[in-house]
Amino acid sequence: MPSTNNNKLGRTNADIERVLSSLLRGIKDPRVNQGMISVTAADTTGDLKFCRVYLSVLGLTDEKKFMQGLKSASGYLRHELGQSLNLRAVPELVFRLDRSIEYGAHINSLIAGLEITPEEDNANDETSDD
């Protein structure tokens, strides 16, 4: 049976994801507005001191400037997070890029680029039935 602390931490992570998703759309810094930003996960430590926020960015042009923009906006984001959520301590935000969507798209393009003739496909089907 899950403990109450894990449930509360899970709800806190979900709330942080939700609030940050809306806050990131409102940032006017051109370093941050490089594409479509999605918050894929938030991982908060048990003492609420730190929160790793994983972001996926579609259309990212300059990763270094993007991360600098996020770092400069982190104070604003923490303040707004504290206003939106009733936390005893607002965690320090540590941003990480999540490249899993990009990686999945790359794998899909590799699979789509494979040339499998119908004869090979039928031969594979027949041998897999054994």
N, CA, C and O atoms as a GROMACS GRO file, in nm:
protein
  520
    1MET      N    1   0.085  -0.118   0.000
    1MET     CA    2   0.000   0.000   0.000
    1MET      C    3   0.089   0.125   0.000
    1MET      O    4   0.178   0.136   0.084
    2PRO      N    5   0.067   0.220  -0.094
    2PRO     CA    6   0.151   0.338  -0.100
    2PRO      C    7   0.132   0.426   0.022
    2PRO      O    8   0.023   0.436   0.078
    3SER      N    9   0.241   0.488   0.062
    3SER     CA   10   0.232   0.576   0.179
    3SER      C   11   0.170   0.710   0.140
    3SER      O   12   0.166   0.746   0.022
    4THR      N   13   0.122   0.781   0.239
    4THR     CA   14   0.058   0.910   0.216
    4THR      C   15   0.157   1.010   0.159
    4THR      O   16   0.120   1.094   0.077
    5ASN      N   17   0.284   1.004   0.203
    5ASN     CA   18   0.385   1.098   0.154
    5ASN      C   19   0.407   1.082   0.004
    5ASN      O   20   0.421   1.181  -0.067
    6ASN      N   21   0.412   0.957  -0.045
    6ASN     CA   22   0.431   0.935  -0.188
    6ASN      C   23   0.314   0.988  -0.269
    6ASN      O   24   0.332   1.044  -0.376
    7ASN      N   25   0.192   0.969  -0.217
    7ASN     CA   26   0.074   1.021  -0.286
    7ASN      C   27   0.078   1.172  -0.290
    7ASN      O   28   0.049   1.233  -0.393
    8LYS      N   29   0.112   1.234  -0.178
    8LYS     CA   30   0.118   1.380  -0.172
    8LYS      C   31   0.227   1.433  -0.265
    8LYS      O   32   0.206   1.533  -0.333
    9LEU      N   33   0.342   1.366  -0.268
    9LEU     CA   34   0.451   1.408  -0.356
    9LEU      C   35   0.411   1.392  -0.502
    9LEU      O   36   0.444   1.476  -0.586
   10GLY      N   37   0.341   1.285  -0.533
   10GLY     CA   38   0.291   1.264  -0.670
   10GLY      C   39   0.194   1.372  -0.712
   10GLY      O   40   0.199   1.421  -0.825
   11ARG      N   41   0.103   1.409  -0.620
   11ARG     CA   42   0.008   1.518  -0.650
   11ARG      C   43   0.082   1.650  -0.666
   11ARG      O   44   0.048   1.730  -0.753
   12THR      N   45   0.182   1.674  -0.581
   12THR     CA   46   0.262   1.795  -0.589
   12THR      C   47   0.333   1.803  -0.723
   12THR      O   48   0.334   1.908  -0.787
   13ASN      N   49   0.394   1.692  -0.766
   13ASN     CA   50   0.462   1.689  -0.896
   13ASN      C   51   0.364   1.718  -1.010
   13ASN      O   52   0.397   1.794  -1.101
   14ALA      N   53   0.246   1.659  -1.004
   14ALA     CA   54   0.145   1.682  -1.108
   14ALA      C   55   0.101   1.828  -1.109
   14ALA      O   56   0.082   1.887  -1.215
   15ASP      N   57   0.084   1.886  -0.990
   15ASP     CA   58   0.045   2.027  -0.982
   15ASP      C   59   0.154   2.119  -1.037
   15ASP      O   60   0.125   2.216  -1.108
   16ILE      N   61   0.278   2.088  -1.005
   16ILE     CA   62   0.390   2.168  -1.056
   16ILE      C   63   0.395   2.160  -1.209
   16ILE      O   64   0.414   2.261  -1.276
   17GLU      N   65   0.377   2.040  -1.264
   17GLU     CA   66   0.375   2.023  -1.410
   17GLU      C   67   0.266   2.110  -1.471
   17GLU      O   68   0.290   2.182  -1.568
   18ARG      N   69   0.146   2.102  -1.415
   18ARG     CA   70   0.031   2.175  -1.469
   18ARG      C   71   0.054   2.326  -1.465
   18ARG      O   72   0.031   2.395  -1.564
   19VAL      N   73   0.098   2.377  -1.351
   19VAL     CA   74   0.116   2.522  -1.336
   19VAL      C   75   0.232   2.572  -1.423
   19VAL      O   76   0.220   2.676  -1.488
   20LEU      N   77   0.343   2.498  -1.424
   20LEU     CA   78   0.457   2.541  -1.505
   20LEU      C   79   0.424   2.539  -1.654
   20LEU      O   80   0.472   2.624  -1.729
   21SER      N   81   0.341   2.445  -1.698
   21SER     CA   82   0.301   2.440  -1.838
   21SER      C   83   0.234   2.570  -1.880
   21SER      O   84   0.263   2.625  -1.986
   22SER      N   85   0.146   2.618  -1.795
   22SER     CA   86   0.077   2.744  -1.830
   22SER      C   87   0.170   2.864  -1.813
   22SER      O   88   0.162   2.959  -1.891
   23LEU      N   89   0.256   2.862  -1.712
   23LEU     CA   90   0.347   2.976  -1.690
   23LEU      C   91   0.449   2.990  -1.801
   23LEU      O   92   0.482   3.102  -1.840
   24LEU      N   93   0.500   2.880  -1.852
   24LEU     CA   94   0.603   2.885  -1.957
   24LEU      C   95   0.550   2.948  -2.085
   24LEU      O   96   0.625   3.009  -2.160
   25ARG      N   97   0.420   2.933  -2.111
   25ARG     CA   98   0.361   2.997  -2.230
   25ARG      C   99   0.360   3.148  -2.219
   25ARG      O  100   0.359   3.218  -2.320
   26GLY      N  101   0.361   3.199  -2.096
   26GLY     CA  102   0.353   3.343  -2.076
   26GLY      C  103   0.487   3.415  -2.067
   26GLY      O  104   0.490   3.537  -2.055
   27ILE      N  105   0.596   3.342  -2.072
   27ILE     CA  106   0.728   3.405  -2.061
   27ILE      C  107   0.758   3.479  -2.192
   27ILE      O  108   0.746   3.422  -2.301
   28LYS      N  109   0.797   3.605  -2.180
   28LYS     CA  110   0.820   3.689  -2.297
   28LYS      C  111   0.964   3.682  -2.349
   28LYS      O  112   0.993   3.734  -2.457
   29ASP      N  113   1.053   3.618  -2.274
   29ASP     CA  114   1.195   3.611  -2.311
   29ASP      C  115   1.211   3.535  -2.443
   29ASP      O  116   1.169   3.419  -2.453
   30PRO      N  117   1.270   3.598  -2.545
   30PRO     CA  118   1.286   3.530  -2.675
   30PRO      C  119   1.378   3.407  -2.668
   30PRO      O  120   1.370   3.320  -2.754
   31ARG      N  121   1.463   3.401  -2.566
   31ARG     CA  122   1.549   3.282  -2.550
   31ARG      C  123   1.466   3.160  -2.516
   31ARG      O  124   1.502   3.048  -2.551
   32VAL      N  125   1.355   3.182  -2.446
   32VAL     CA  126   1.269   3.071  -2.404
   32VAL      C  127   1.165   3.039  -2.512
   32VAL      O  128   1.127   2.923  -2.528
   33ASN      N  129   1.120   3.139  -2.583
   33ASN     CA  130   1.017   3.118  -2.685
   33ASN      C  131   1.077   3.072  -2.817
   33ASN      O  132   1.073   3.144  -2.916
   34GLN      N  133   1.132   2.953  -2.818
   34GLN     CA  134   1.196   2.900  -2.939
   34GLN      C  135   1.112   2.793  -3.006
   34GLN      O  136   1.149   2.748  -3.115
   35GLY      N  137   1.006   2.753  -2.948
   35GLY     CA  138   0.924   2.647  -3.007
   35GLY      C  139   0.812   2.611  -2.911
   35GLY      O  140   0.782   2.685  -2.818
   36MET      N  141   0.752   2.496  -2.936
   36MET     CA  142   0.644   2.450  -2.851
   36MET      C  143   0.704   2.375  -2.732
   36MET      O  144   0.770   2.272  -2.749
   37ILE      N  145   0.680   2.426  -2.612
   37ILE     CA  146   0.738   2.369  -2.490
   37ILE      C  147   0.633   2.283  -2.420
   37ILE      O  148   0.520   2.326  -2.399
   38SER      N  149   0.673   2.162  -2.384
   38SER     CA  150   0.587   2.073  -2.306
   38SER      C  151   0.662   2.030  -2.182
   38SER      O  152   0.779   1.991  -2.188
   39VAL      N  153   0.595   2.036  -2.068
   39VAL     CA  154   0.651   1.985  -1.944
   39VAL      C  155   0.617   1.837  -1.940
   39VAL      O  156   0.501   1.800  -1.927
   40THR      N  157   0.720   1.751  -1.952
   40THR     CA  158   0.694   1.608  -1.958
   40THR      C  159   0.694   1.543  -1.820
   40THR      O  160   0.628   1.441  -1.800
   41ALA      N  161   0.766   1.601  -1.724
   41ALA     CA  162   0.768   1.543  -1.590
   41ALA      C  163   0.824   1.645  -1.491
   41ALA      O  164   0.898   1.736  -1.528
   42ALA      N  165   0.788   1.626  -1.366
   42ALA     CA  166   0.846   1.702  -1.256
   42ALA      C  167   0.880   1.601  -1.147
   42ALA      O  168   0.799   1.515  -1.113
   43ASP      N  169   1.000   1.613  -1.093
   43ASP     CA  170   1.047   1.518  -0.992
   43ASP      C  171   1.098   1.598  -0.873
   43ASP      O  172   1.208   1.653  -0.876
   44THR      N  173   1.017   1.604  -0.769
   44THR     CA  174   1.048   1.684  -0.651
   44THR      C  175   1.109   1.597  -0.543
   44THR      O  176   1.064   1.484  -0.520
   45THR      N  177   1.211   1.648  -0.475
   45THR     CA  178   1.269   1.575  -0.363
   45THR      C  179   1.170   1.574  -0.247
   45THR      O  180   1.081   1.658  -0.240
   46GLY      N  181   1.186   1.480  -0.157
   46GLY     CA  182   1.094   1.464  -0.045
   46GLY      C  183   1.087   1.584   0.047
   46GLY      O  184   0.983   1.611   0.107
   47ASP      N  185   1.198   1.658   0.058
   47ASP     CA  186   1.198   1.776   0.145
   47ASP      C  187   1.154   1.904   0.072
   47ASP      O  188   1.158   2.012   0.130
   48LEU      N  189   1.112   1.890  -0.053
   48LEU     CA  190   1.064   2.002  -0.137
   48LEU      C  191   1.169   2.110  -0.160
   48LEU      O  192   1.134   2.226  -0.184
   49LYS      N  193   1.296   2.075  -0.152
   49LYS     CA  194   1.402   2.174  -0.175
   49LYS      C  195   1.431   2.191  -0.324
   49LYS      O  196   1.458   2.302  -0.370
   50PHE      N  197   1.424   2.082  -0.399
   50PHE     CA  198   1.458   2.085  -0.541
   50PHE      C  199   1.350   2.014  -0.622
   50PHE      O  200   1.286   1.921  -0.575
   51CYS      N  201   1.333   2.060  -0.745
   51CYS     CA  202   1.241   1.996  -0.837
   51CYS      C  203   1.307   1.993  -0.975
   51CYS      O  204   1.334   2.098  -1.034
   52ARG      N  205   1.331   1.873  -1.024
   52ARG     CA  206   1.383   1.858  -1.161
   52ARG      C  207   1.263   1.862  -1.254
   52ARG      O  208   1.171   1.781  -1.241
   53VAL      N  209   1.266   1.955  -1.349
   53VAL     CA  210   1.156   1.971  -1.444
   53VAL      C  211   1.209   1.930  -1.581
   53VAL      O  212   1.306   1.986  -1.630
   54TYR      N  213   1.143   1.832  -1.642
   54TYR     CA  214   1.184   1.782  -1.772
   54TYR      C  215   1.097   1.846  -1.880
   54TYR      O  216   0.974   1.841  -1.874
   55LEU      N  217   1.163   1.907  -1.977
   55LEU     CA  218   1.094   1.980  -2.084
   55LEU      C  219   1.125   1.919  -2.219
   55LEU      O  220   1.239   1.881  -2.247
   56SER      N  221   1.023   1.911  -2.302
   56SER     CA  222   1.041   1.871  -2.440
   56SER      C  223   1.008   1.994  -2.524
   56SER      O  224   0.903   2.056  -2.506
   57VAL      N  225   1.097   2.028  -2.616
   57VAL     CA  226   1.077   2.149  -2.697
   57VAL      C  227   1.080   2.110  -2.844
   57VAL      O  228   1.180   2.061  -2.895
   58LEU      N  229   0.968   2.133  -2.911
   58LEU     CA  230   0.960   2.107  -3.054
   58LEU      C  231   0.998   2.235  -3.127
   58LEU      O  232   0.932   2.338  -3.112
   59GLY      N  233   1.104   2.229  -3.205
   59GLY     CA  234   1.151   2.346  -3.278
   59GLY      C  235   1.258   2.424  -3.205
   59GLY      O  236   1.274   2.544  -3.228
   60LEU      N  237   1.332   2.358  -3.118
   60LEU     CA  238   1.440   2.424  -3.043
   60LEU      C  239   1.554   2.459  -3.139
   60LEU      O  240   1.603   2.373  -3.212
   61THR      N  241   1.596   2.587  -3.136
   61THR     CA  242   1.703   2.630  -3.226
   61THR      C  243   1.836   2.646  -3.155
   61THR      O  244   1.940   2.613  -3.212
   62ASP      N  245   1.835   2.697  -3.031
   62ASP     CA  246   1.961   2.718  -2.959
   62ASP      C  247   1.943   2.672  -2.815
   62ASP      O  248   1.887   2.743  -2.732
   63GLU      N  249   1.993   2.551  -2.786
   63GLU     CA  250   1.975   2.491  -2.654
   63GLU      C  251   2.039   2.573  -2.544
   63GLU      O  252   1.980   2.590  -2.437
   64LYS      N  253   2.160   2.624  -2.568
   64LYS     CA  254   2.232   2.699  -2.465
   64LYS      C  255   2.155   2.825  -2.425
   64LYS      O  256   2.140   2.853  -2.306
   65LYS      N  257   2.106   2.901  -2.522
   65LYS     CA  258   2.029   3.022  -2.492
   65LYS      C  259   1.897   2.988  -2.425
   65LYS      O  260   1.852   3.059  -2.336
   66PHE      N  261   1.836   2.877  -2.467
   66PHE     CA  262   1.711   2.833  -2.406
   66PHE      C  263   1.730   2.806  -2.257
   66PHE      O  264   1.651   2.851  -2.174
   67MET      N  265   1.836   2.733  -2.224
   67MET     CA  266   1.863   2.701  -2.084
   67MET      C  267   1.899   2.826  -2.004
   67MET      O  268   1.860   2.837  -1.887
   68GLN      N  269   1.971   2.920  -2.065
   68GLN     CA  270   2.003   3.047  -1.997
   68GLN      C  271   1.875   3.126  -1.970
   68GLN      O  272   1.859   3.183  -1.863
   69GLY      N  273   1.784   3.128  -2.068
   69GLY     CA  274   1.657   3.197  -2.050
   69GLY      C  275   1.574   3.137  -1.938
   69GLY      O  276   1.512   3.209  -1.860
   70LEU      N  277   1.573   3.004  -1.931
   70LEU     CA  278   1.499   2.937  -1.823
   70LEU      C  279   1.561   2.969  -1.687
   70LEU      O  280   1.490   2.991  -1.589
   71LYS      N  281   1.694   2.970  -1.683
   71LYS     CA  282   1.761   2.999  -1.556
   71LYS      C  283   1.728   3.140  -1.509
   71LYS      O  284   1.705   3.163  -1.390
   72SER      N  285   1.726   3.235  -1.602
   72SER     CA  286   1.695   3.373  -1.561
   72SER      C  287   1.547   3.389  -1.524
   72SER      O  288   1.513   3.477  -1.446
   73ALA      N  289   1.460   3.304  -1.579
   73ALA     CA  290   1.318   3.313  -1.548
   73ALA      C  291   1.279   3.229  -1.427
   73ALA      O  292   1.164   3.233  -1.383
   74SER      N  293   1.373   3.152  -1.372
   74SER     CA  294   1.338   3.058  -1.264
   74SER      C  295   1.288   3.130  -1.139
   74SER      O  296   1.201   3.077  -1.070
   75GLY      N  297   1.340   3.247  -1.108
   75GLY     CA  298   1.291   3.322  -0.992
   75GLY      C  299   1.144   3.361  -1.010
   75GLY      O  300   1.064   3.344  -0.918
   76TYR      N  301   1.111   3.412  -1.127
   76TYR     CA  302   0.972   3.447  -1.158
   76TYR      C  303   0.883   3.322  -1.150
   76TYR      O  304   0.775   3.326  -1.092
   77LEU      N  305   0.931   3.212  -1.209
   77LEU     CA  306   0.853   3.089  -1.210
   77LEU      C  307   0.830   3.036  -1.068
   77LEU      O  308   0.720   2.990  -1.036
   78ARG      N  309   0.932   3.041  -0.985
   78ARG     CA  310   0.917   2.996  -0.845
   78ARG      C  311   0.816   3.083  -0.771
   78ARG      O  312   0.733   3.033  -0.696
   79HIS      N  313   0.825   3.214  -0.792
   79HIS     CA  314   0.732   3.307  -0.726
   79HIS      C  315   0.588   3.275  -0.767
   79HIS      O  316   0.500   3.265  -0.682
   80GLU      N  317   0.566   3.260  -0.897
   80GLU     CA  318   0.431   3.232  -0.946
   80GLU      C  319   0.383   3.095  -0.902
   80GLU      O  320   0.265   3.075  -0.875
   81LEU      N  321   0.474   3.000  -0.894
   81LEU     CA  322   0.442   2.866  -0.847
   81LEU      C  323   0.396   2.872  -0.701
   81LEU      O  324   0.299   2.806  -0.663
   82GLY      N  325   0.466   2.952  -0.622
   82GLY     CA  326   0.430   2.970  -0.482
   82GLY      C  327   0.294   3.036  -0.466
   82GLY      O  328   0.219   3.005  -0.373
   83GLN      N  329   0.262   3.128  -0.557
   83GLN     CA  330   0.131   3.195  -0.551
   83GLN      C  331   0.018   3.098  -0.589
   83GLN      O  332  -0.091   3.104  -0.533
   84SER      N  333   0.045   3.009  -0.684
   84SER     CA  334  -0.058   2.918  -0.734
   84SER      C  335  -0.081   2.797  -0.644
   84SER      O  336  -0.194   2.752  -0.625
   85LEU      N  337   0.028   2.744  -0.589
   85LEU     CA  338   0.019   2.623  -0.507
   85LEU      C  339   0.044   2.657  -0.361
   85LEU      O  340   0.126   2.744  -0.330
   86ASN      N  341  -0.024   2.590  -0.274
   86ASN     CA  342  -0.007   2.614  -0.132
   86ASN      C  343   0.098   2.517  -0.077
   86ASN      O  344   0.065   2.415  -0.016
   87LEU      N  345   0.226   2.551  -0.101
   87LEU     CA  346   0.336   2.466  -0.055
   87LEU      C  347   0.405   2.532   0.064
   87LEU      O  348   0.416   2.655   0.069
   88ARG      N  349   0.452   2.450   0.157
   88ARG     CA  350   0.526   2.510   0.270
   88ARG      C  351   0.659   2.565   0.226
   88ARG      O  352   0.711   2.660   0.285
   89ALA      N  353   0.715   2.505   0.120
   89ALA     CA  354   0.840   2.556   0.062
   89ALA      C  355   0.831   2.537  -0.089
   89ALA      O  356   0.792   2.431  -0.136
   90VAL      N  357   0.866   2.640  -0.163
   90VAL     CA  358   0.865   2.630  -0.309
   90VAL      C  359   1.003   2.578  -0.351
   90VAL      O  360   1.104   2.641  -0.320
   91PRO      N  361   1.007   2.466  -0.421
   91PRO     CA  362   1.137   2.407  -0.454
   91PRO      C  363   1.215   2.490  -0.556
   91PRO      O  364   1.157   2.562  -0.637
   92GLU      N  365   1.347   2.476  -0.550
   92GLU     CA  366   1.432   2.535  -0.652
   92GLU      C  367   1.415   2.453  -0.779
   92GLU      O  368   1.421   2.330  -0.775
   93LEU      N  369   1.395   2.521  -0.891
   93LEU     CA  370   1.367   2.451  -1.016
   93LEU      C  371   1.497   2.424  -1.092
   93LEU      O  372   1.578   2.514  -1.114
   94VAL      N  373   1.515   2.300  -1.130
   94VAL     CA  374   1.630   2.259  -1.210
   94VAL      C  375   1.574   2.202  -1.340
   94VAL      O  376   1.504   2.101  -1.340
   95PHE      N  377   1.605   2.268  -1.452
   95PHE     CA  378   1.547   2.229  -1.580
   95PHE      C  379   1.638   2.134  -1.655
   95PHE      O  380   1.760   2.150  -1.658
   96ARG      N  381   1.576   2.032  -1.716
   96ARG     CA  382   1.646   1.934  -1.799
   96ARG      C  383   1.567   1.917  -1.928
   96ARG      O  384   1.444   1.919  -1.926
   97LEU      N  385   1.638   1.900  -2.038
   97LEU     CA  386   1.569   1.873  -2.164
   97LEU      C  387   1.538   1.724  -2.174
   97LEU      O  388   1.623   1.640  -2.146
   98ASP      N  389   1.417   1.694  -2.213
   98ASP     CA  390   1.372   1.556  -2.233
   98ASP      C  391   1.372   1.530  -2.383
   98ASP      O  392   1.292   1.585  -2.458
   99ARG      N  393   1.463   1.445  -2.425
   99ARG     CA  394   1.477   1.418  -2.568
   99ARG      C  395   1.407   1.288  -2.610
   99ARG      O  396   1.433   1.238  -2.719
  100SER      N  397   1.321   1.234  -2.526
  100SER     CA  398   1.258   1.106  -2.558
  100SER      C  399   1.165   1.117  -2.679
  100SER      O  400   1.159   1.023  -2.759
  101ILE      N  401   1.094   1.227  -2.696
  101ILE     CA  402   1.005   1.244  -2.811
  101ILE      C  403   1.088   1.255  -2.938
  101ILE      O  404   1.056   1.195  -3.040
  102GLU      N  405   1.195   1.332  -2.930
  102GLU     CA  406   1.287   1.347  -3.043
  102GLU      C  407   1.348   1.211  -3.080
  102GLU      O  408   1.358   1.178  -3.198
  103TYR      N  409   1.388   1.134  -2.980
  103TYR     CA  410   1.446   1.004  -3.002
  103TYR      C  411   1.344   0.909  -3.066
  103TYR      O  412   1.378   0.834  -3.158
  104GLY      N  413   1.221   0.912  -3.018
  104GLY     CA  414   1.115   0.829  -3.075
  104GLY      C  415   1.088   0.863  -3.221
  104GLY      O  416   1.067   0.773  -3.303
  105ALA      N  417   1.088   0.992  -3.254
  105ALA     CA  418   1.068   1.034  -3.392
  105ALA      C  419   1.183   0.984  -3.480
  105ALA      O  420   1.162   0.943  -3.594
  106HIS      N  421   1.304   0.988  -3.426
  106HIS     CA  422   1.421   0.939  -3.501
  106HIS      C  423   1.408   0.788  -3.528
  106HIS      O  424   1.433   0.743  -3.639
  107ILE      N  425   1.369   0.712  -3.428
  107ILE     CA  426   1.351   0.568  -3.444
  107ILE      C  427   1.241   0.540  -3.547
  107ILE      O  428   1.257   0.451  -3.631
  108ASN      N  429   1.130   0.614  -3.541
  108ASN     CA  430   1.023   0.597  -3.639
  108ASN      C  431   1.072   0.623  -3.781
  108ASN      O  432   1.035   0.551  -3.874
  109SER      N  433   1.155   0.727  -3.799
  109SER     CA  434   1.206   0.757  -3.932
  109SER      C  435   1.299   0.647  -3.980
  109SER      O  436   1.301   0.614  -4.099
  110LEU      N  437   1.378   0.589  -3.889
  110LEU     CA  438   1.464   0.477  -3.927
  110LEU      C  439   1.382   0.355  -3.970
  110LEU      O  440   1.414   0.290  -4.069
  111ILE      N  441   1.278   0.326  -3.897
  111ILE     CA  442   1.192   0.211  -3.930
  111ILE      C  443   1.121   0.236  -4.062
  111ILE      O  444   1.110   0.147  -4.146
  112ALA      N  445   1.072   0.358  -4.081
  112ALA     CA  446   1.003   0.390  -4.206
  112ALA      C  447   1.098   0.383  -4.326
  112ALA      O  448   1.054   0.358  -4.437
  113GLY      N  449   1.227   0.406  -4.304
  113GLY     CA  450   1.325   0.403  -4.410
  113GLY      C  451   1.370   0.264  -4.450
  113GLY      O  452   1.438   0.246  -4.551
  114LEU      N  453   1.333   0.164  -4.370
  114LEU     CA  454   1.370   0.026  -4.404
  114LEU      C  455   1.290  -0.020  -4.525
  114LEU      O  456   1.171   0.006  -4.536
  115GLU      N  457   1.358  -0.088  -4.613
  115GLU     CA  458   1.288  -0.141  -4.730
  115GLU      C  459   1.271  -0.291  -4.712
  115GLU      O  460   1.367  -0.367  -4.725
  116ILE      N  461   1.150  -0.331  -4.683
  116ILE     CA  462   1.118  -0.472  -4.667
  116ILE      C  463   1.027  -0.511  -4.783
  116ILE      O  464   0.918  -0.457  -4.799
  117THR      N  465   1.072  -0.605  -4.862
  117THR     CA  466   0.991  -0.651  -4.974
  117THR      C  467   0.883  -0.743  -4.924
  117THR      O  468   0.899  -0.804  -4.818
  118PRO      N  469   0.774  -0.756  -4.996
  118PRO     CA  470   0.666  -0.845  -4.951
  118PRO      C  471   0.712  -0.989  -4.934
  118PRO      O  472   0.661  -1.059  -4.846
  119GLU      N  473   0.808  -1.036  -5.015
  119GLU     CA  474   0.858  -1.173  -5.002
  119GLU      C  475   0.928  -1.192  -4.867
  119GLU      O  476   0.907  -1.292  -4.799
  120GLU      N  477   1.010  -1.093  -4.827
  120GLU     CA  478   1.080  -1.101  -4.699
  120GLU      C  479   0.980  -1.098  -4.584
  120GLU      O  480   0.996  -1.171  -4.486
  121ASP      N  481   0.880  -1.015  -4.595
  121ASP     CA  482   0.779  -1.003  -4.491
  121ASP      C  483   0.703  -1.134  -4.475
  121ASP      O  484   0.679  -1.177  -4.362
  122ASN      N  485   0.664  -1.199  -4.585
  122ASN     CA  486   0.594  -1.328  -4.579
  122ASN      C  487   0.685  -1.436  -4.523
  122ASN      O  488   0.639  -1.520  -4.446
  123ALA      N  489   0.814  -1.436  -4.559
  123ALA     CA  490   0.907  -1.534  -4.508
  123ALA      C  491   0.922  -1.520  -4.357
  123ALA      O  492   0.931  -1.620  -4.286
  124ASN      N  493   0.925  -1.397  -4.308
  124ASN     CA  494   0.935  -1.374  -4.164
  124ASN      C  495   0.810  -1.423  -4.091
  124ASN      O  496   0.819  -1.479  -3.982
  125ASP      N  497   0.694  -1.401  -4.152
  125ASP     CA  498   0.568  -1.445  -4.091
  125ASP      C  499   0.561  -1.597  -4.080
  125ASP      O  500   0.515  -1.651  -3.979
  126GLU      N  501   0.608  -1.667  -4.184
  126GLU     CA  502   0.602  -1.813  -4.186
  126GLU      C  503   0.695  -1.874  -4.082
  126GLU      O  504   0.661  -1.973  -4.018
  127THR      N  505   0.814  -1.815  -4.063
  127THR     CA  506   0.909  -1.870  -3.967
  127THR      C  507   0.871  -1.837  -3.823
  127THR      O  508   0.913  -1.908  -3.732
  128SER      N  509   0.795  -1.734  -3.802
  128SER     CA  510   0.759  -1.698  -3.665
  128SER      C  511   0.644  -1.780  -3.610
  128SER      O  512   0.617  -1.775  -3.490
  129ASP      N  513   0.574  -1.857  -3.695
  129ASP     CA  514   0.463  -1.939  -3.649
  129ASP      C  515   0.507  -2.067  -3.580
  129ASP      O  516   0.426  -2.132  -3.515
  130ASP      N  517   0.634  -2.107  -3.594
  130ASP     CA  518   0.683  -2.233  -3.537
  130ASP      C  519   0.681  -2.233  -3.388
  130ASP      O  520   0.719  -2.332  -3.326
   0.00000   0.00000   0.00000
